[in-house]
Amino acid sequence: MADKGTDRTTAAPHVVVVGGGIAGLAAAFFLRDEPVRVTVLEASPRIGGQLEAAEVGGVTVDVGADSTYARRPKTARLLKAAGLGEQVVSASTTATAIWTRGGLRPLPARQFMGVPADMDGLAESGILSSEGVARAREDLRLPRLDRDGDVSVADFVGGRLGREVVDRLVEPFLADAYFGRADELSFEATLAPLVSATRRHTSLAEAAGALLPEPAPAGQEPPTGISTLPDGLGTLPHVLADAIRASSPQASVRTGARVTALTPAGGGWQVTVAGAAGASGTSGTSGPERIDADAVVVAVPAGPAGRLLAGPAGAGEAAAGLAEIPYAGTAIITLAYPREALDRLRKLGYSGYRAPSADGRKVRAVTFSTAKWAHLAGEVEIVRCQAGGSGDDALLQRDDADLVELAATEFAAAGAAAGGVAGDPVDSRVDRWEHAVPQYTVGHLDRIERIRAAVDARPGLAVCGAAYDGVGVGQCVASARKAADQALAWLRKAADRT
């Protein structure tokens, strides 16, 4: 197939974004008003990555990531620029329970990512045994626990507060956010604000308390920045893609376009896209497509990013670092119940609960979606169940009916603590997200520093996405902003040299 080249002396610089998930689309969106031509290449048949909305029980809900922190400045600016600023919906409640020790127990009012700041509140929650609470109180008397480099969350938090705090409070948070395990995840990378606070406080509980806002007045829940869109975050990728395409007749967002190689060429890059399969009824494939680019933003997961950077791109050290980043998957099982089925649970005021793996639960996080998001309330109650995670890949291989039965059974058992769940689901959906979330294992920050240094040494190349600076939608958007700025800075330097 003929190369799709451009005359770099006369045409607007061409930026190719490899990957059509939220990071890649955000990077392209940030470039849309710049004097560049943008092409997004997504290998799969759909855009959006881990963001997707679908209908369950007649209600459109997210079946991938279901919320973001809309007060994050870069996220807020993106939503406003996309014309969505006035459509953002805040969570009605974010009060979360822990299902353990025979009941749904409220999180301690004063805690940061499960790390308790108030030992009396911890005791009152009933989440820990009396022995576990006594061990946690020792944190207030222990000398400073110095770290020689990065350690696991379990090592640091457990060393200060005891293993029961890790198992019943902190790991459920990590399983919800990272699909990960406290024994493997990096303290520095996953709890960065707490790391900073520990430099000013000997007690871990005091460090956690320093990160918390002043308590809200009695009877008032503090305002939350946890937000979504009316038809789900899964609609955001399509809004961004439409804006990118509308920005210029030459801008494009393509699916089914698998990039197989990045090759330095003529002061820029040549991007090779795998040939398309033959048309229906024919055999063979078309030849590879080669696209000239002045700059490239790689916005795919660590595995495929590493394979691209290991080849002619010449960023072997970055590829080696990316190969060290494991991924974990999960199954999202969405259940629809009759409207009255959750009446007793609703009276507790929770948006959902988390379940410690130490208690043998497969469903690690449950969201009462129609309670968390008031705009979804209607004829049915929507319950979102997240199962699996690091070390439990086999669960994703179970068939849909088995996963629905598992989720409904565990949910009914949890609901029994509040008087029971009335009836069976009237509709369900299973979505498997294999290799969905990068695991920030011990040494992650040093690893990312090496990766970025190797990428920065390759002119006109940038990376972004969940593998680097945070797995949430907002962190991916911030990563995309950084990559877009790096690409523009390189293009300006290149223009100054001509």
N, C-alpha and C positions, 0 to 999 in steps of 0.2 A: 504494500500500500504506500502511496506517496506520502512523504513527510509533510506535516502541517507546520511549515516554518513561518517565521515572520521576519521582515526586514527591521532589525533592531535600531536602525538609524532613523527610521521614519515613523514606525508604528508605536503606539503606546506600549510600554513594557508589559509583558505577559507574566502573570503570576498563576501558577498551577497549584491548587490545593488538593492534596491526595487524602481523601477521606471525607465522607459526607455525614459524619455524626455531628453532634452539637458543637464540638470544638472546630472542626473543619468549616462548617457552615458559618459559625460566628466569625472566624478569621476572614472568610470571604466577604461576609457582611460588613465587617469593619473596613474592608478595602474598596467597597462598592463606590464610594464617592471620591476616591483618589484617582489620579490620572494614570490608571493601569487597567489592563484587561484581565478579567478573572475567569478561570475555568476550575470547576470542582469536579473531581473524578471519584466516584463511589463504586466499589467493586460489587456490592450486593444489589439486589433488585429494588431496594428501597433506601431512602435517606432517613436520617434520624438516629442511627446507632441505638443506644439504650433508651431512647424516647419513642414511645408509641402509644397511641390511644385506640381503644376498641369498645364495642358495645357489649355489655353484659347485663342481662335482665332488662333491656331497654334503656340502659343508662350508659352514656359515654364516659369511660374512666381510663385512667392511665394503667397500662399493663407493663410499663417499664418504670423508670424513675417517676415519682409522683409529686415531687415538691422541690422548691428551691428557696434560698434565702434572698428574697427580693430586695432587701435593704443593702445588700452588697453593692457598692457603688458601680462597678462595671456591669453587673447584672441589671441594675436599675436603668443605667444608661442604654444598654442594649434593648431592653423591653420598651423604653420610651421611644428610641429611634425606630423601632420596628412598628410603632403605632399601637403598642399593647399596654402602655403605661396605665391607662385608665381601666383596663380590663383585668388587672391583677386581682386575684381573690385570695384573701388571707384566711388561714386556718381558723375555724371557729373555736377549737380547743387543741392544745398540744399536750395536755396532761396524759402521761403515760404510766401504765402499771407494769409491775414485774409479776409474772405468774410463777410463783415458787412457794414452797413450804405450805402447799395445800390451799392457796388462795391467790386472788389478784390483789397485790399489795402496792400501795402508792409509792412512787419514787420519793426519796427524801427531798424536802423542799429545797434544801441547799446542797446542790451537787453539780459537778461539771463533768459531763461525759461519763457519769456513773461514779466519779470520785467524790466521796462525801466530804462536805465542809463542816457539817454540824453533827457531832457524834450522838447527841441526844435525839436529833431528828432521825438519824440512822437507826437507833434502837427502837424508836416509836414506829418505824415503817414495818417492822416485823420481817424484813427481807433476809436478815442474817440471824443466825442462832445467837444465843447469849455469849457463847464462846467466841463467835466471829466478831461480835461487837466489842468484846473485851480486847481482842487482838487488835482491832482497828484503833482503839483508843491509845494503844501504845505509840502510835505515830506521833502523838503530842509530846512524848517524852524521849523519843529516840534521837540520837545525835544525827547530824547531817549525813545522808547517804550519798557519798561522792560516786560519780560515774566515770569510768575510764572509757570514754567513747560511748557509742550508742548501745542500748540494751533493749530487750523486749519489754513491752508494756507489762507483762506478767512479772518479770524480774523486778522492775522498779516499783510498780504499784504494790505488788505482793510483798516486797521487802519492807515497805512502809506500813501497809494497812492489813496485810494478811491475804491468804489465798481466797478466802470466802468473799471478800470484796471484789477480787478479780473475777471469780466464777459467776457470782450472782448479780453483780452490778455493772462492772466495766465491760466484760466480754459481750454481754447482750447488746451494748451500744456498738461495739466494734463489729459484731455479726450483722447488725442492721445496716451500718454505714459501709463497711468494707467486705462483708461476707467472710470476715477473717477471724483468726484466733489470737488471743492475747499472748500466747507463748511464742508466736511467730512474728507478730507485727512490731514495728519500730516505735519505741516511745517518742523519739525525737520527731518522726515524720507524721505520726497519727495524732499526737496530743501536743502539738507545737506550742500553743499558748500556755499550757501547763508547764512545759519544759522551761519556758522563759520565767514563769512565776517561781519555779523552784530555785532559781538563782537568787531570789530575794527572800525566800522563806525556807526555814529548815523543815518545818512540818508540811507534809503533802496536803493535809486537810486545810491548813492555812493558805497554802498556795492556791488551792481550788477556790477557797472563799474569796480571795483577792480578785478573781476573774468574774465574780457574779455581781449582777446589779443589786441595788437595794431592794429588799422585799417589797412586794406590792401591798397596798392596804388590804386589810382582812376582807375576804369575800370577792376580791378582784384578781383575775388572772392577768399577769403582765402582758403587755402587747407583744405580739409575735410577728416576726418577719417571714415566717414559713408560709409560702404562697404557691399558687398554681394559676392556671388559666381556666376560663369557664368550661372549655371542652377538653381540658387536660394539657399538661406540658407537651404531650405528644403532638400537639398542633404547632408548637413553636418552630420545629425544623422547616415545616412547609411555608410558614410566614417568611422566614429568613430566605428560603430558596426563591420564593416569588419576588422578594425585594432584590435579590442578587440578579435574577434574570431581567428584572425591569430596569436595572441601573444602566444597562448598555445593550445595544443589539448584539454585541460580541460576547457578552457575559453568558456563561452556561453552567448548568448543574446537571451532570450526567450520571446515570446509574448503569450498572452492568459494565463498568469500565475499570477493569483490574489492572493496576499499574504493576509492571514486573521488573522495571529497572529505571534507575536514575543515573544519567551519564553526563559528566561535565562536557560542555560543548560551546566553543566560541564565546567565552566569557559568561555563559549562562548554563542552561541544562537542557538535555534531551530526555523527555519522559516517554518511556515505552509502555504502551497499553496492549494487553493481550488481544489477539485476534478474536473476533466474534465467531460463535458457532455458526455452522451453515444453516441456511433457511430450512424450514420444515420440509421434509421430503428430500433433502439433499444431504450429502456427506461432506466431511471436511470442514475447515474453518478458513476465514479470511486471514491474511497476514497481519502481523503486528502493526499497530499505529504508532507513529513517532511524532511527538509534539514538542516544539521548541518553547522553552520558557526562560525568562530572565531571572526568575526566582521561584523556589518551590517551598511550600509549607507542607510538611508531612504530619498528618493528623489522624493516624491510624494507631491501633494498639501496639504494644511493645514488640510482639512477635513479628508481624508483617513490617513494622517500621525497621526493625533490626535487619531483616532480610534485604530491604531496599538499601539500607546504609552500608551493608557489608560488601556489596558488589562494586561496580564501577564508581559509585558515589564516593568511595575512598574514605568513609568514616568508620573504619573497622573497630576503633576503640568504642565508639558510640554503640555499634552493633553488639559488641561483647557485653556492654553494660545493660542494654535492653534485653539481651538473652537471659539475664539474671533475674528479671522481674516476672514472677509467676502470676497467674490469674486464677480467680475462683468464679464459679458460676452459681446460679440460683434458679429456682422455679418460683414464679409468681402465680399463685392459684387464687383466682377471683371468684367469690361465691356471692350469689344473690339470694336473699332470704325474704319471706313475706314481711311486710312493714312492721307487724307487731312482734316479730320474732325476737328482736333485741330490746324490747321495752325495759326489761330489768337491767340489762347491761348499760343502757343509755342513762339510767338514773345515777350511775356511778360517776358520770362526767368525764370518762376517759376517751381519748382518741384512739386507743388501742393498747396493746401490751407487748412486752418482749419476754422470751422464755429462755432461761439459761440452758446451754447444752449439758451442763452438769446434771440436770434433772431428766436427761434422756429425751428431750423434745426434738423433733425433726423440724417443726415449724417454729422458726426463731423469732419472727416478728409478725404481728397481726395489727392491721389498721381497720378501725371502724370508719370506712371512708365516708359514709353518709352522716356520721357524727362529726368527723374532722372537717369535712367540707359541706357546709350547710346548703350550698346551692345544688347539691346532688340529691337532697332529700326528696322522696316521692313515694311511689307505690311499693318499692322494694328497699331493703337494706343491703348495702354493698360491703362485703368484708374482704379485705385484701390480705392474703397469707403469703409469707416469704419463707421458703424452705430450702434447706441445703446450705452450701457455703464451703469454705476451705476444708478439705478432707472428706467431703461428703458428695463427691462427684457422682457416685453410683445412684444417688437419689434421682438425678435428672434423667436416668435411663428408664425409670418406672413409667408405665403407661398413664394416660390422662385419668382414666377412671380410678386407678390406684391412688394417684396424687390427690384427686378430689376427695376420695374417701378418707385419706390420711388427714387432710386439712380440716374437713368437716368434723371428724372424730376428735381431733385435738382441740378444735375450737369449742365443741360441745362440752368437753371435759373442763376447759377453762371457764366457760360460761356457767357451769354447774356451781361454781363458787359464788355466783351472784344470783342464784335461783333458777338457772337453766336457760337454754336457748330453745325457743318454741319452733318445732318443725324442722324439716330438711331443706337444703338449698333448692330453689326453683330454677336456677340456671347457674352455669359455671364456665370457666375458661381457664386453660393452663398455658402459660408462656414460659418457655425455657430460655434462659439467658446464659449460655455456656461461655466460659472464659470472659465474663462480663466486667469484672472489676479487678484492677491490678492490686497485688498484695504488697504493701509497703513494708517489706521485711527489714530486719535489723541491717543498718548500713545504707538505707535507701537514699538519704540526703547526699552522702558522699558519692553514691552511684550516679545520681542525677547530675551532680556537679561535673563528674567525668564525662557523662554523655553530652551535656550542653557544651563543654569545652571542645569536645571533638566535633560537634556540629558547627559551632561558631567558627571553627577553622576552615570550614568549607564555604566559600563565598556564595551568597544567594540562597542559603539553605536554612530553614528553621523548622522546629518541631513544636507540637502542642498536643494537649489531650490529657486524659485522666492518669496516664502513667507517670506524670512529672510532679505536679504541685498540689494535687488534691483531686478526689474522685467525684465530688459533687458537681452539679450543673454550673453553679457559680464559679467554682475553681477552674472548670474547663473553659468557661467564657474568659476568665482572667488570663489563662494560658494562651487562648486564641488571640487576645489583644496584644500580648507580648510578642507572639510570633508574627502577627501582622505588622507591628511596629518594626521588628527586626528586618522583615522583607523590604519595607519601605526605606529604612535607613540604608540598606545595601543598594537599592536602586538609585537613591540620591547620590551615593558615593560613586557608583558606576557612571551616572550622568555627568558628574563633575569631572571625571577623568576623560570624557570624550570631547 
